Amino acid sequence: MQTKAKKLREKIIKYLIQKNRKAKLSEKGIASYFKISRTPVREILKYLEYEGIIETKKKGGIKFKEFSKKEIKDMYDVRALLEAFAIKEGIKNIKKEDIKELKEYAKMYNKARKQGDILKGEKADKLFHKKIIELSGNKYLIYLIEKIHLFDTVFKAKLKGNEFYYPKYDLNPNSHTKIIKAILKGDPDFAEEVIRNHILWARDKIIKTK
């Protein structure tokens, strides 16, 4: 997907998350909101439906797909394996500026948590994990994990506003800060273990909250 279309896709997904519980969503309504023709909107919605992210019905409008607990578990298990591999590869290429960037994302995430800003928190979380994945230097790995992160966005969209999952502080015992410390330690196996546990903790929390 081209950069311009990808940016529009991200804007539409964000819009769907914000409006998911509040209004009936439609192709016409989305096009009107963004002040664009229905053609690019239709193409992106078809893409999201093909990827299994949304479901569209003539009378029911647009809705995020309902995922079963098993589907969520399976998706997170795959994500844990891929990101564990990514950090093990990335630790070989890490530089001081990369650590600085990861620390900024971790700080951004923690600040958003304290403020109760779910969207900013999710953005910081994505940037943090995206950076680790990019450090692997494996374009196929990056492609696969980006797809999984798209599903992750939908899982969490269903939990928006749920204080049990979104407290104003991070309960994850394997926090972003701990992941950074594991990277600085220079032990690939330990870093792999920490990020895997980080993801599996989130998996179990989401399944329990669902």
C-alpha positions as CSV (number, residue, x, y, z in Angstrom):
1,M,0.0,0.0,0.0
2,Q,1.4,3.4,-1.0
3,T,2.4,5.9,1.7
4,K,-0.5,8.3,1.1
5,A,-3.0,5.5,1.2
6,K,-1.3,4.1,4.3
7,K,-1.6,7.4,6.1
8,L,-5.3,7.6,5.2
9,R,-5.8,4.0,6.4
10,E,-4.3,4.9,9.7
11,K,-6.5,8.0,10.0
12,I,-9.6,5.9,9.2
13,I,-8.7,3.3,11.7
14,K,-8.2,6.0,14.4
15,Y,-11.6,7.4,13.4
16,L,-13.3,4.0,13.7
17,I,-11.8,3.5,17.1
18,Q,-13.0,6.9,18.4
19,K,-16.5,6.4,17.0
20,N,-16.8,2.6,17.5
21,R,-19.2,2.8,20.4
22,K,-20.8,6.1,19.7
23,A,-22.3,6.0,16.2
24,K,-23.4,4.0,13.2
25,L,-20.4,4.1,10.8
26,S,-20.7,4.0,7.0
27,E,-18.6,4.5,3.9
28,K,-20.5,7.7,3.1
29,G,-20.1,9.1,6.7
30,I,-16.3,8.5,6.7
31,A,-15.9,10.1,3.3
32,S,-17.9,13.1,4.5
33,Y,-15.9,13.4,7.7
34,F,-12.5,13.4,5.8
35,K,-14.0,15.6,3.0
36,I,-12.8,13.1,0.3
37,S,-14.5,11.0,-2.3
38,R,-15.9,7.6,-1.4
39,T,-13.6,5.8,-3.8
40,P,-10.4,5.8,-1.6
41,V,-12.5,5.1,1.5
42,R,-14.1,2.2,-0.2
43,E,-10.7,0.8,-1.2
44,I,-9.4,1.0,2.4
45,L,-12.5,-0.5,3.9
46,K,-12.2,-3.4,1.4
47,Y,-8.6,-3.8,2.5
48,L,-9.5,-3.8,6.2
49,E,-12.3,-6.3,5.6
50,Y,-10.0,-8.6,3.6
51,E,-7.5,-8.4,6.4
52,G,-10.2,-9.5,8.8
53,I,-10.2,-6.2,10.8
54,I,-13.7,-5.0,10.1
55,E,-17.1,-6.4,9.0
56,T,-19.4,-4.4,6.7
57,K,-23.1,-4.9,6.4
58,K,-25.6,-3.0,4.3
59,K,-27.9,-2.3,7.2
60,G,-25.5,-2.7,10.1
61,G,-22.8,-0.4,8.9
62,I,-19.2,-0.9,9.7
63,K,-18.0,-2.7,12.8
64,F,-14.8,-4.1,14.1
65,K,-14.6,-7.9,13.8
66,E,-15.4,-9.8,17.0
67,F,-12.5,-11.9,17.9
68,S,-12.8,-15.0,20.1
69,K,-10.5,-15.5,23.1
70,K,-8.7,-18.3,21.2
71,E,-8.1,-16.0,18.2
72,I,-6.6,-13.3,20.5
73,K,-4.4,-15.9,22.3
74,D,-3.2,-17.3,19.0
75,M,-2.4,-13.8,17.6
76,Y,-0.5,-12.7,20.7
77,D,1.4,-16.0,20.9
78,V,2.7,-15.4,17.3
79,R,3.5,-11.7,18.2
80,A,5.5,-12.8,21.2
81,L,7.6,-15.2,19.1
82,L,8.2,-12.7,16.4
83,E,9.1,-9.8,18.7
84,A,11.3,-12.0,20.8
85,F,13.2,-12.9,17.6
86,A,13.3,-9.2,16.6
87,I,14.9,-8.0,19.9
88,K,17.4,-10.8,19.8
89,E,18.5,-9.7,16.3
90,G,18.2,-6.0,17.1
91,I,20.4,-6.1,20.1
92,K,23.3,-6.7,17.8
93,N,22.7,-3.4,15.9
94,I,21.7,-1.2,18.8
95,K,23.3,2.3,19.2
96,K,23.2,5.0,21.8
97,E,20.7,7.0,19.8
98,D,18.4,4.0,19.5
99,I,18.4,3.6,23.3
100,K,17.7,7.3,23.7
101,E,14.7,7.0,21.3
102,L,13.4,4.0,23.2
103,K,13.6,5.9,26.5
104,E,11.7,8.8,25.0
105,Y,8.9,6.4,23.9
106,A,8.8,4.8,27.3
107,K,8.6,8.2,29.0
108,M,5.8,9.2,26.6
109,Y,3.9,6.1,27.3
110,N,4.2,6.4,31.1
111,K,3.1,10.1,30.9
112,A,0.1,9.2,28.8
113,R,-0.8,6.5,31.4
114,K,-0.7,8.9,34.3
115,Q,-2.9,11.3,32.3
116,G,-5.3,8.6,31.4
117,D,-4.8,9.3,27.7
118,I,-5.4,6.0,26.1
119,L,-4.8,7.1,22.5
120,K,-1.5,8.7,23.3
121,G,-0.5,5.7,25.3
122,E,-1.2,3.3,22.5
123,K,0.7,5.6,20.1
124,A,3.8,5.6,22.3
125,D,3.5,1.8,22.8
126,K,3.4,1.2,19.0
127,L,6.4,3.5,18.5
128,F,8.4,1.7,21.1
129,H,7.7,-1.8,19.7
130,K,8.1,-0.5,16.1
131,K,11.6,0.8,16.9
132,I,12.6,-2.6,18.3
133,I,11.3,-4.4,15.3
134,E,13.1,-2.0,12.9
135,L,16.4,-2.7,14.7
136,S,16.2,-6.3,13.6
137,G,16.8,-5.1,10.0
138,N,14.5,-7.8,8.7
139,K,12.0,-6.3,6.3
140,Y,9.8,-9.5,6.2
141,L,9.7,-9.5,10.0
142,I,8.7,-5.9,10.0
143,Y,5.9,-6.6,7.5
144,L,4.5,-9.5,9.5
145,I,4.5,-7.7,12.9
146,E,2.9,-4.6,11.4
147,K,0.0,-6.8,10.4
148,I,-0.3,-8.3,13.9
149,H,-0.1,-4.8,15.5
150,L,-3.1,-3.9,13.4
151,F,-5.1,-6.7,15.0
152,D,-3.8,-5.6,18.4
153,T,-5.3,-2.1,17.8
154,V,-8.7,-3.7,17.3
155,F,-8.5,-5.9,20.4
156,K,-7.7,-2.9,22.5
157,A,-10.4,-0.7,20.8
158,K,-13.0,-3.1,22.2
159,L,-11.6,-2.4,25.7
160,K,-11.5,1.4,25.4
161,G,-12.4,3.1,28.6
162,N,-12.0,0.0,30.6
163,E,-10.1,1.0,33.7
164,F,-9.3,-2.6,34.6
165,Y,-7.1,-2.8,31.6
166,Y,-6.1,0.9,31.4
167,P,-5.2,2.0,34.9
168,K,-3.3,5.3,35.2
169,Y,-0.1,3.4,35.9
170,D,1.5,0.4,34.1
171,L,1.0,-2.8,36.0
172,N,3.0,-4.9,33.5
173,P,5.9,-6.4,35.5
174,N,7.9,-6.5,32.3
175,S,7.5,-2.8,31.5
176,H,9.1,-0.8,28.6
177,T,11.7,0.4,31.1
178,K,12.6,-3.2,32.0
179,I,12.9,-4.1,28.3
180,I,15.4,-1.2,27.8
181,K,17.4,-2.4,30.9
182,A,17.5,-5.9,29.4
183,I,18.8,-4.5,26.1
184,L,21.5,-2.4,27.9
185,K,22.6,-5.6,29.7
186,G,23.5,-6.9,26.3
187,D,22.2,-10.4,26.9
188,P,20.0,-11.4,23.9
189,D,18.4,-14.4,25.7
190,F,17.4,-12.3,28.6
191,A,16.0,-9.5,26.4
192,E,14.1,-12.1,24.4
193,E,12.6,-13.5,27.7
194,V,11.6,-10.0,29.0
195,I,9.8,-8.9,25.8
196,R,8.0,-12.2,25.4
197,N,6.7,-12.0,29.0
198,H,5.7,-8.4,28.4
199,I,3.5,-9.4,25.4
200,L,2.1,-12.5,27.0
201,W,1.1,-10.5,30.1
202,A,-0.8,-8.1,27.8
203,R,-2.4,-11.2,26.1
204,D,-3.7,-12.6,29.4
205,K,-5.0,-9.2,30.6
206,I,-6.9,-8.7,27.4
207,I,-8.4,-12.2,27.4
208,K,-9.4,-11.8,31.1
209,T,-11.0,-8.4,30.4
210,K,-12.9,-9.5,27.2
